[in-house]
Amino acid sequence: MRFKDYIRDRFGAILITLVSWFILMLFFRAFRVRMYISSAATCVLFIAGITRLLWDYFRRKSFYDSKLSEDFREYIELWVHEIKLPVASLLLMSHNDGESGNKYSEQLKRIDDYIENVLYYARSENAEKDYIIKEVSLKRIFGNIAVKNREELLQRNVGIFTEGLDRTVMTDAKWLEYILGQLLGNSMKYIAEGREPEIHISAEENGDRTVLHFRDNGIGIPASDLPYIFEKSYTGENGRTRSRSTGMGLYIVKSLCDRLGHTVSADSVKGEYTDIMISFGKNEYITMQE
C-alpha cells in the first residue's frame, strides 16, 4: 500500500478533521481566546492528527503487505504443483523413448530444477513456518539426493566419495535435502574439462559443531567473486561464461541456512576446487545424553 493511495482513501476523514479545526478556530476568535492558546491547540491537534495518521497507515500497510505476500506464496505453490505434473509426464515419456529421449531428459530435468527453485524461493521468505527441527541422518539425506540425480551423475561420469556421513545433525530434512541438491547441481554445472569429475562429501566434528564439506574438483571460483557468491542475483565470472546462471541458487541456500540456524561458507581456488561448508550446531540436550 502506497502512502498516496492511503491518503486518497482517507481523504474524507482528513477533510472532516480540517473543517473541525477551522470551526474551532472560529469559536476561539469569537470568544477572544488569546493567540498563544489558539496556536498551542493547533499544534496539539496537528501533531495528534499526523501521529494517528502515520500509525494507522503503517498498521494497515503491514497487514496488507503481509496478506499480499501470503497470497502470492500460495499462488506460486499451487502453480508449481500444477506445472510439475506435465513435466513429470514428459520426463517419463523421454525415458521410455530410450536413446532418442535422452537428449530431452537433461533439459526437462533443468526445467524441473528451476521450478523447484521458484517454490523454495517463495517458501524461504517464511521458512520458519514450514520446518521441523529434529535429528537427521546426513547419510540418508545425501543418499536421497544421489538417487534423484543418479542418471545425470552416470551420464557425466561423476565420481562420488563420502566420508564421515554416519552422523546426525539438528535440522529440517526437507530443507537440507534441497540445499544439498543445489550444491550437487552447481558441482555438475561447473565441471572442469579434461579432468575426471569428482565430488567429495564429508563431515567432521569441530568443537560444538558438525561441519559438512561439499567439495568438487571443478573449475573453481575466482578469488574476486568468492566474497559475493551468496548474494542475491550475483552470477560472477563463471555464471556469465559457462551458463546462464540466475545467481539465486546459493542465495537461497544461504537464506535457508540462516533461518535454520546453520552457517555456510565457501573456499575455492580457480581451476582446482570448490568447497562449500555447512556448520550445524549441536542440540544441548542430546549432547548431554550422549
C-alpha positions as CSV (number, residue, x, y, z in Angstrom):
1,M,0.0,0.0,0.0
2,R,1.5,3.3,-1.1
3,F,1.1,6.4,1.1
4,K,-0.6,8.5,-1.5
5,D,-3.2,5.7,-2.0
6,Y,-3.8,5.7,1.7
7,I,-4.2,9.5,1.8
8,R,-6.7,9.3,-1.1
9,D,-8.6,6.6,0.7
10,R,-8.7,8.6,4.0
11,F,-9.4,12.0,2.3
12,G,-12.9,12.2,3.7
13,A,-11.7,11.8,7.3
14,I,-8.9,14.2,6.8
15,L,-11.3,16.8,5.3
16,I,-13.7,16.4,8.3
17,T,-10.7,17.0,10.7
18,L,-9.7,20.1,8.9
19,V,-13.2,21.5,8.9
20,S,-13.5,20.8,12.6
21,W,-10.2,22.6,13.3
22,F,-11.5,25.6,11.2
23,I,-14.7,25.7,13.3
24,L,-12.7,25.5,16.5
25,M,-10.6,28.5,15.4
26,L,-13.8,30.5,14.7
27,F,-15.0,29.7,18.2
28,F,-11.7,30.8,19.7
29,R,-11.8,34.0,17.8
30,A,-15.5,34.7,18.7
31,F,-14.7,34.3,22.4
32,R,-11.5,36.3,22.1
33,V,-9.2,33.4,23.2
34,R,-5.6,34.5,23.3
35,M,-3.4,33.8,20.3
36,Y,-0.9,31.6,22.1
37,I,-3.7,29.4,23.3
38,S,-5.1,29.0,19.7
39,S,-1.6,28.3,18.5
40,A,-0.9,25.7,21.2
41,A,-4.3,24.0,20.5
42,T,-3.5,24.0,16.7
43,C,0.0,22.4,17.4
44,V,-1.5,19.7,19.7
45,L,-4.3,18.9,17.2
46,F,-1.8,18.8,14.3
47,I,0.7,16.6,16.0
48,A,-2.0,14.2,17.2
49,G,-3.6,14.1,13.8
50,I,-0.3,13.4,12.0
51,T,0.7,10.8,14.6
52,R,-2.6,9.0,14.3
53,L,-2.5,9.1,10.5
54,L,1.0,7.6,10.4
55,W,0.2,5.0,13.0
56,D,-2.9,3.9,11.1
57,Y,-1.0,3.9,7.8
58,F,1.9,1.6,8.9
59,R,-0.5,-0.7,10.7
60,R,-2.6,-1.1,7.6
61,K,0.4,-1.3,5.4
62,S,1.9,-4.1,7.4
63,F,-1.4,-6.1,7.3
64,Y,-2.0,-5.6,3.5
65,D,1.6,-6.3,2.5
66,S,1.8,-9.5,4.6
67,K,-1.6,-10.6,3.2
68,L,-0.4,-9.9,-0.4
69,S,2.9,-11.9,0.2
70,E,1.0,-14.8,1.6
71,D,-1.5,-14.8,-1.3
72,F,1.4,-14.7,-3.8
73,R,3.2,-17.6,-2.0
74,E,0.1,-19.7,-2.1
75,Y,-0.4,-19.0,-5.8
76,I,3.2,-19.9,-6.5
77,E,2.9,-23.2,-4.6
78,L,-0.2,-24.1,-6.5
79,W,1.4,-23.2,-9.8
80,V,4.5,-25.3,-9.0
81,H,2.4,-28.3,-8.1
82,E,0.3,-28.0,-11.3
83,I,3.3,-27.5,-13.7
84,K,5.2,-30.4,-12.2
85,L,2.7,-32.9,-13.4
86,P,3.2,-32.3,-17.2
87,V,7.0,-32.0,-16.6
88,A,7.0,-35.4,-14.8
89,S,4.9,-36.9,-17.6
90,L,7.4,-35.6,-20.2
91,L,10.3,-37.0,-18.3
92,L,8.7,-40.4,-18.2
93,M,7.9,-40.3,-21.9
94,S,11.5,-39.3,-22.7
95,H,12.8,-42.2,-20.6
96,N,10.5,-44.6,-22.4
97,D,11.9,-43.4,-25.8
98,G,15.3,-44.8,-25.0
99,E,18.2,-43.1,-26.8
100,S,16.1,-40.7,-28.7
101,G,14.6,-39.4,-25.4
102,N,17.9,-38.8,-23.6
103,K,18.6,-35.5,-25.4
104,Y,15.3,-34.2,-24.0
105,S,15.7,-35.6,-20.5
106,E,18.5,-33.3,-19.4
107,Q,16.6,-30.1,-20.5
108,L,13.5,-31.4,-18.8
109,K,15.5,-32.0,-15.6
110,R,16.8,-28.4,-15.8
111,I,13.2,-27.1,-16.1
112,D,12.2,-29.2,-13.1
113,D,15.1,-27.8,-11.1
114,Y,14.2,-24.3,-12.0
115,I,10.6,-24.9,-11.0
116,E,11.8,-26.3,-7.7
117,N,13.9,-23.1,-7.2
118,V,10.8,-21.0,-7.6
119,L,8.9,-23.0,-4.9
120,Y,11.7,-22.9,-2.4
121,Y,12.4,-19.2,-3.0
122,A,8.8,-18.4,-2.3
123,R,8.9,-20.5,0.8
124,S,12.3,-19.3,2.0
125,E,10.8,-15.9,3.0
126,N,8.6,-17.7,5.6
127,A,10.7,-20.8,6.2
128,E,10.3,-20.6,9.9
129,K,6.6,-21.5,9.4
130,D,7.4,-24.6,7.3
131,Y,10.2,-26.6,9.0
132,I,10.6,-29.1,11.8
133,I,14.0,-29.3,13.5
134,K,14.9,-32.8,14.6
135,E,17.8,-35.3,14.3
136,V,18.5,-36.0,10.7
137,S,20.9,-38.5,9.2
138,L,23.4,-36.9,6.8
139,K,23.9,-40.3,5.1
140,R,20.2,-40.7,4.4
141,I,19.8,-37.2,3.1
142,F,22.7,-37.4,0.7
143,G,21.5,-40.9,-0.3
144,N,18.2,-39.4,-1.4
145,I,20.0,-36.7,-3.4
146,A,22.2,-39.2,-5.1
147,V,19.2,-41.3,-6.1
148,K,17.3,-38.3,-7.5
149,N,20.3,-37.3,-9.6
150,R,21.6,-40.8,-10.5
151,E,21.1,-40.6,-14.2
152,E,22.9,-37.3,-14.6
153,L,25.7,-38.4,-12.4
154,L,26.1,-41.5,-14.6
155,Q,25.9,-39.5,-17.8
156,R,28.5,-37.1,-16.7
157,N,30.6,-39.9,-15.2
158,V,30.9,-38.1,-11.8
159,G,32.7,-39.9,-9.1
160,I,31.1,-39.6,-5.6
161,F,33.1,-40.1,-2.5
162,T,31.7,-39.9,1.0
163,E,33.4,-39.9,4.5
164,G,32.0,-39.5,8.0
165,L,28.4,-39.2,7.0
166,D,27.3,-41.6,9.7
167,R,26.3,-38.7,11.8
168,T,23.1,-36.9,12.7
169,V,22.5,-33.2,12.8
170,M,19.7,-31.0,14.1
171,T,18.0,-29.6,11.0
172,D,14.9,-29.9,8.8
173,A,15.3,-32.9,6.4
174,K,13.3,-31.4,3.5
175,W,15.2,-28.1,3.5
176,L,18.6,-29.7,3.9
177,E,17.8,-32.1,1.0
178,Y,17.1,-29.1,-1.1
179,I,20.3,-27.3,0.0
180,L,22.5,-30.3,-0.9
181,G,20.6,-30.8,-4.1
182,Q,21.5,-27.2,-5.1
183,L,25.2,-27.8,-4.2
184,L,25.2,-31.0,-6.3
185,G,23.7,-29.2,-9.2
186,N,26.3,-26.5,-9.1
187,S,29.1,-29.0,-9.0
188,M,27.8,-30.8,-12.1
189,K,27.2,-27.4,-13.8
190,Y,30.8,-26.3,-13.5
191,I,32.8,-29.5,-14.3
192,A,36.3,-28.8,-15.5
193,E,37.2,-30.0,-18.9
194,G,40.0,-32.6,-19.3
195,R,39.6,-33.9,-15.7
196,E,37.5,-36.8,-14.3
197,P,34.8,-35.0,-12.2
198,E,34.8,-35.9,-8.6
199,I,32.6,-34.8,-5.6
200,H,33.7,-35.4,-2.1
201,I,31.2,-35.1,0.7
202,S,32.5,-35.4,4.2
203,A,31.5,-34.5,7.8
204,E,33.7,-33.8,10.8
205,E,33.3,-32.7,14.4
206,N,34.6,-29.2,15.2
207,G,34.2,-28.4,18.8
208,D,30.4,-28.0,19.5
209,R,29.5,-28.1,15.8
210,T,29.3,-30.6,13.0
211,V,30.8,-29.3,9.7
212,L,29.7,-30.8,6.4
213,H,32.1,-30.3,3.4
214,F,30.8,-30.4,-0.1
215,R,33.9,-30.3,-2.3
216,D,34.3,-30.8,-6.1
217,N,37.3,-30.6,-8.4
218,G,35.5,-28.3,-10.9
219,I,36.6,-25.0,-12.5
220,G,36.6,-23.3,-9.1
221,I,35.6,-19.7,-8.2
222,P,37.8,-16.7,-9.0
223,A,39.1,-15.0,-5.8
224,S,37.4,-11.7,-6.7
225,D,34.0,-13.5,-6.9
226,L,34.3,-15.6,-3.8
227,P,33.1,-13.0,-1.2
228,Y,29.9,-12.3,-3.2
229,I,28.6,-15.8,-4.3
230,F,25.9,-15.9,-1.7
231,E,24.5,-12.5,-2.6
232,K,21.1,-12.3,-4.4
233,S,21.3,-12.5,-8.2
234,Y,25.2,-12.5,-8.2
235,T,26.4,-14.6,-11.2
236,G,30.1,-13.8,-11.3
237,E,32.6,-14.7,-14.0
238,N,31.6,-18.4,-14.1
239,G,27.9,-17.6,-14.4
240,R,28.5,-15.3,-17.3
241,T,30.9,-17.5,-19.3
242,R,29.8,-21.1,-18.5
243,S,26.0,-21.0,-18.2
244,R,23.0,-18.7,-17.9
245,S,23.1,-18.6,-14.2
246,T,20.4,-16.7,-12.3
247,G,22.5,-16.2,-9.2
248,M,19.7,-17.4,-7.0
249,G,20.7,-20.9,-6.0
250,L,23.4,-20.1,-3.5
251,Y,21.4,-17.1,-2.3
252,I,18.5,-19.4,-1.4
253,V,21.0,-21.8,0.2
254,K,22.4,-19.0,2.4
255,S,18.9,-17.7,3.3
256,L,17.7,-21.2,4.3
257,C,20.8,-21.9,6.4
258,D,20.4,-18.6,8.2
259,R,16.8,-19.3,9.1
260,L,17.7,-22.9,10.2
261,G,20.5,-21.6,12.4
262,H,23.3,-23.0,10.3
263,T,26.3,-21.2,8.9
264,V,27.5,-21.6,5.3
265,S,30.8,-20.5,3.8
266,A,33.0,-21.3,0.8
267,D,36.6,-21.9,-0.1
268,S,37.9,-22.2,-3.6
269,V,40.9,-22.0,-5.9
270,K,40.1,-21.2,-9.5
271,G,40.9,-24.2,-11.8
272,E,41.3,-26.6,-8.8
273,Y,38.3,-27.0,-6.4
274,T,35.3,-25.5,-4.6
275,D,34.5,-26.4,-1.1
276,I,31.1,-25.4,0.4
277,M,31.0,-25.8,4.2
278,I,27.8,-26.0,6.2
279,S,28.1,-25.8,10.0
280,F,25.4,-27.3,12.2
281,G,25.1,-26.6,15.9
282,K,24.5,-29.5,18.3
283,N,21.5,-30.0,20.4
284,E,22.5,-29.4,24.0
285,Y,20.1,-32.0,25.5
286,I,21.2,-34.7,23.1
287,T,24.8,-33.9,23.7
288,M,24.3,-34.3,27.5
289,Q,22.5,-37.6,27.0
290,E,25.4,-38.9,24.9
